[in-house]
Each structure stands twice: as C-alpha cells, then as structure tokens.
Amino acid sequence: MNNWFRCNSLSLNFDKTYFLQFRPKSSYEIDIKISCHNKLIKKTKNTTFLGLDIDSSLSWRNHIDQMMFKLSRACYAIRYVKHFLSQDILRTIYFSYFHSILLYGIIFWGNSAYNSNVFKIKKRIIRIIMNARNRDSCHQLFKNLKILPLKSQYIFSLLLFVAENRYLYESNSEIHNINTRFSSDLHTPTANLTTFQKGPFYFGIKVFNHLPTSIKKTSRDINQFRSVLKSFLIINSFYSLEEYFAWNSNRDLGLV
C-alpha cells in the first residue's frame, strides 16, 4: 500500500481515513491491523460512502434509520400543505421530495430486513395524498396514483440495473448449447454466502429470471423495457418479494 501511494504521488489523511472489516453476522471478528508509513489506520464498524451508510455486516440498518428521519420530514411537509394543493401537485411534490430520498441506493438496502418502517411511512404519505383513512388499504391507492409500493420500486430499480449492465451477466445459452425453456434466462453463479445472494448482482439475476418472457425479451431496449416493466409492476403492485415470486407467469399480463 505504501508503494502504491508513493507511485501515484498520493498521501493519506490519517484523521479522515478508516478501514471497515466486512463479515457475516454469525462469524467472529478478526483482529486486523493496517498501517501506512508506520501509522495505524483506525478501524470502524460503519462509515458513509457516497451518501450510503455502510456497516460491517451490510445490514443497512444505520442507513435506513438516517433515511427515516428525512422521509418523516418529507411526510410532515406534504401533510402540512395538503389542504391547499390539488392531488396532482401533491403527487409532484411526492416525487420531487419523498421519492428522491427513497430511491437513492435502493438496489442495496431494498432487500434489507430493516426496511419495513420505510414501507409504513410510504403508505402513510399515500393516504395523505389520497385523503384516505389511517386503516384504509393502500393497494388500490398505489395503482390510482401510479406509484409503486416499496418492494415493487426495489424490483423496478434492480431490474433497470440489470438491464443497463447486461455486459456483467451471461445468459444460459452462452454457458451451454442445450436449447431449453430457460436458455434465455441469466446464468446464476454459485454462491454460498447469504450476504452475496441478497446483493444487487446475484439477486438481480433471480428477479430478472422470474419476469414474464415477453418482458425479458425487451431488456435489450432500455426505454421499452422500462415502460413495459413499470406498467407490469403498477398493475400488480407487489407488496413483498414473496408475492412477486409467487406470481404465475402464465397469467394474462394485460400489457401485450
């Protein structure tokens, strides 16, 4: 590391430099010491990188807690002005204020076990916009506003990531020449670590392969794929990943 910094004419600010040891929750922490120019680099259990609060087990708990504070403020702002503005304007404010916070980094934290409160506050803001009661179901309200529930938004963002980065993936037909009904699916690599399986690369493959064939065929055209996928998710408004994977791909899509 010393040689690399010297060759690139760089130096470390030791007051702002930390290292993070990634590990599964069930494993023991290894005592690691990293130094540069005979100075120890401080160890931390979480750090902020490009606006994402990353912890050692990639649970995203700290990031979601911080995001909840911002989302609560956005929810309060919309509740405060709802009596003076139309539903269309409230929807516009939702996308410019609440949605922009929600969307950032969702392909990383959207599969976290700690995001249930994010969905609760999203349903709360939908009820505010639609002037619904606290215990009214939001399922149809999401469809009326053409806003995706949290897990559907996660699926949408994740699949756009896959489609926009297809060079990172191989299809089954590229791995073997056997012509099967799964030959157009993306190849799923071997992975034993749960953290990796829940990550955007691996889980994106699983979500993509469950799409209806007619939608998968459009993935090479990003604009068409985005449009058809958005319509599919609005029509179904999946509340959970289990609901998405239980969806029968033989059903009539109502899209084509």
C-alpha positions in Angstrom: 0.0 0.0 0.0 2.9 2.4 0.8 4.4 1.7 -2.6 1.1 2.4 -4.4 0.6 5.7 -2.7 4.2 6.7 -3.4 4.0 5.7 -7.1 0.8 7.7 -7.6 2.0 10.8 -5.6 -0.7 10.5 -3.0 -0.8 10.7 0.7 -3.3 9.6 3.4 -5.1 12.0 5.8 -5.0 9.7 8.8 -7.6 11.8 10.6 -10.2 11.0 7.9 -9.1 7.5 6.9 -10.7 4.4 8.3 -11.0 0.7 7.4 -14.0 -1.4 7.6 -13.9 -5.2 8.1 -16.8 -6.9 6.3 -18.0 -10.1 7.9 -21.2 -12.2 8.2 -23.1 -11.6 11.5 -22.5 -15.2 12.6 -18.7 -15.1 12.2 -16.1 -13.9 14.7 -14.4 -10.6 14.2 -10.7 -11.0 13.2 -8.2 -8.7 14.8 -6.7 -6.9 11.8 -4.2 -4.0 12.0 -3.5 -2.0 8.9 -0.8 0.6 8.8 0.7 3.1 6.3 4.1 4.7 6.8 4.2 3.0 10.2 1.0 4.7 11.3 -2.1 2.6 12.2 -5.3 3.2 10.3 -8.3 3.4 12.5 -10.9 0.7 12.4 -14.7 1.5 12.3 -17.9 -0.6 12.3 -19.7 1.7 9.9 -18.9 4.6 7.5 -20.5 6.8 5.0 -19.5 6.4 1.4 -21.2 8.3 -1.5 -24.2 9.0 0.7 -24.7 5.4 1.9 -24.1 4.4 5.5 -22.3 1.1 5.2 -21.9 -1.2 8.2 -19.6 -4.2 8.6 -22.4 -6.8 8.1 -24.1 -4.9 5.3 -27.4 -4.9 7.2 -28.1 -1.3 6.1 -29.8 -0.6 9.5 -27.9 2.7 10.1 -28.6 3.9 6.6 -32.3 3.2 6.9 -32.5 4.9 10.3 -31.0 8.0 8.9 -33.2 7.9 5.8 -36.3 7.5 8.0 -35.6 10.9 9.6 -35.5 12.5 6.2 -38.6 10.7 5.0 -40.5 11.7 8.1 -39.8 15.4 7.4 -41.0 15.0 3.8 -44.2 13.3 5.1 -44.8 16.1 7.5 -44.3 18.7 4.8 -46.8 17.1 2.5 -49.3 16.7 5.3 -48.9 20.4 6.1 -49.7 21.6 2.6 -52.3 19.0 1.5 -55.2 21.3 2.4 -54.0 24.0 0.0 -52.9 21.9 -3.0 -54.5 19.6 -5.5 -53.8 15.9 -5.7 -51.8 16.2 -8.8 -49.5 18.8 -7.2 -49.2 16.7 -4.1 -48.1 13.8 -6.3 -45.5 16.0 -7.9 -44.2 17.1 -4.5 -44.0 13.4 -3.5 -41.7 12.6 -6.5 -39.5 15.6 -6.0 -39.1 15.4 -2.3 -40.0 11.9 -0.8 -39.3 9.7 -3.8 -35.9 11.2 -4.5 -34.8 10.3 -0.9 -36.3 6.8 -1.1 -34.8 6.0 -4.5 -31.1 6.6 -3.6 -29.2 3.4 -3.2 -32.4 1.3 -3.1 -30.8 -1.6 -5.0 -28.5 -2.0 -2.0 -30.8 -1.5 1.0 -34.1 -2.5 -0.6 -33.7 -6.2 0.3 -32.8 -5.4 4.0 -34.7 -6.9 6.8 -34.9 -3.4 8.4 -36.9 -1.6 5.7 -40.5 -2.4 7.0 -40.7 1.1 8.6 -39.9 2.7 5.2 -42.9 0.9 3.7 -45.1 2.1 6.6 -44.2 5.7 6.1 -44.7 5.4 2.3 -48.2 4.0 2.8 -48.8 6.9 5.3 -47.9 9.5 2.7 -50.0 7.8 0.0 -53.0 8.0 2.4 -52.3 11.7 2.9 -52.2 12.4 -0.8 -55.4 10.4 -1.4 -57.1 11.8 1.8 -57.7 8.2 3.0 -58.3 7.0 6.5 -55.4 5.5 8.6 -56.6 2.0 8.3 -57.7 2.1 4.6 -55.9 -0.4 2.3 -53.3 1.3 0.1 -53.2 -1.4 -2.6 -55.6 0.3 -4.9 -54.4 3.8 -3.9 -50.9 2.9 -5.2 -52.4 1.9 -8.6 -54.6 5.0 -8.8 -51.6 7.3 -8.2 -49.4 5.1 -10.5 -46.8 4.9 -7.6 -45.0 1.7 -6.9 -45.1 0.1 -3.4 -41.7 -0.2 -1.8 -40.8 -3.7 -2.9 -42.2 -3.1 -6.4 -39.9 0.0 -6.6 -37.0 -2.1 -5.4 -37.8 -4.7 -8.1 -38.1 -1.9 -10.7 -34.7 -0.3 -9.8 -33.0 -3.6 -9.5 -34.1 -4.8 -12.9 -33.1 -1.5 -14.5 -29.7 -2.0 -13.0 -29.5 -5.5 -14.6 -30.7 -4.3 -18.0 -28.4 -1.3 -18.1 -25.4 -3.5 -17.1 -26.1 -6.6 -19.2 -22.4 -6.9 -20.1 -21.9 -8.1 -16.5 -24.1 -11.0 -17.0 -24.2 -14.2 -19.1 -27.3 -16.0 -20.4 -27.7 -19.7 -20.0 -27.3 -20.1 -23.8 -23.8 -18.6 -23.6 -22.8 -21.1 -21.0 -24.1 -24.2 -22.8 -25.7 -25.1 -26.2 -28.6 -27.1 -24.8 -31.8 -25.5 -26.0 -34.2 -25.4 -23.0 -37.0 -23.1 -22.0 -34.5 -21.4 -19.6 -31.9 -20.8 -22.2 -32.7 -17.1 -22.4 -32.5 -16.7 -18.6 -29.4 -15.2 -17.0 -26.9 -17.7 -15.7 -26.9 -17.9 -11.9 -23.4 -18.2 -10.4 -22.6 -20.5 -7.5 -22.8 -18.6 -4.2 -23.0 -19.8 -0.6 -22.8 -16.5 1.3 -26.2 -15.2 2.1 -25.0 -11.6 2.0 -23.9 -12.0 -1.6 -27.1 -13.8 -2.5 -29.1 -10.8 -1.2 -26.9 -8.3 -3.1 -27.9 -6.5 -6.3 -25.8 -8.6 -8.7 -26.9 -12.1 -7.6 -30.5 -11.2 -6.5 -31.0 -9.2 -9.7 -30.5 -12.4 -11.7 -33.1 -14.2 -9.6 -35.6 -11.4 -10.0 -34.9 -11.0 -13.8 -35.4 -14.7 -14.5 -38.8 -14.7 -12.9 -40.1 -12.0 -15.2 -42.6 -12.9 -17.9 -40.9 -13.9 -21.1 -42.5 -11.1 -23.1 -40.9 -8.5 -20.8 -37.5 -10.2 -20.7 -37.3 -10.1 -24.5 -37.5 -6.2 -24.3 -34.5 -5.9 -22.0 -32.1 -5.0 -24.8 -34.1 -1.9 -25.4 -33.9 0.1 -22.2 -36.7 2.5 -22.9 -39.1 -0.2 -23.9 -38.1 -2.4 -21.0 -38.6 0.5 -18.6 -42.0 1.3 -19.9 -43.3 -2.3 -20.0 -41.8 -3.2 -16.7 -43.3 -0.1 -15.0 -46.8 -1.0 -16.3 -46.4 -4.6 -15.2 -45.4 -3.6 -11.6 -48.2 -0.9 -11.4 -50.8 -3.4 -12.4 -49.7 -6.0 -9.9 -48.4 -3.6 -7.1 -46.4 -6.3 -5.3 -46.2 -5.7 -1.6 -43.4 -8.3 -1.0 -40.8 -10.3 -2.8 -42.7 -13.4 -1.9 -45.7 -12.1 -3.7 -43.6 -11.4 -6.7 -42.0 -14.8 -6.8 -45.4 -16.4 -6.3 -46.9 -14.6 -9.3 -47.8 -17.0 -12.1 -46.0 -16.0 -15.2 -48.7 -17.8 -17.3 -51.3 -15.2 -16.3 -52.5 -12.6 -18.7 -50.3 -9.6 -18.4 -52.8 -7.2 -19.8 -49.8 -5.4 -21.5 -49.3 -7.1 -24.8 
